[in-house]
Amino acid sequence: MLNNPVEQNASSFNVLLADVLAKNPKIKRFCKHVVQESNLLEAVYFKQYKWGKAEEARKKQLAEEKAKAAADD
């Protein structure tokens, strides 16, 4: 399949597996691949990375709203 959205959102199988494990860390196998401890650690770091990006975006939006409110006063 070309232009599969799953393939476009994940640069490698490890990133895809980390995304899946971040949402459901209890699974033991994924696509005939046995989940190992290293995969679980990658999921933890991937989840922290995504949270950090979301926090940056939230803080940027909050700063823009403060600046807009200050300009309106």
URNORPE-V534365 format. One line per field, one symbol per residue. phi: phi as a letter, one per 30 degrees, with the letter a starting at -180 (. if undefined). psi: psi as a letter, one per 30 degrees, with the letter a starting at -180 (. if undefined). burial: I if it has 24 or more other C-alpha atoms within 12 Angstrom, else O. A space follows every 50 residues. Layout:
phi->???
psi->???
burial->???
This chain:
phi->.chddddddcdadddddddddddbdddcbbhicddcdddddddddddddd dddddeddddddddddddddddd
psi->kkhkeeeffkfleeeeeeeefeeiffkfkjhgkkkleeeeeeeeeeeeee eeeeeeeeeeeeeeeeeeeeef.
burial->OOOOOOOOOOOOOIIIIIIIIIOOOOOOOOOOOOIOOOIIOIIIOIIOOO OOOOOOOOOOOOOOOOOOOOOOO
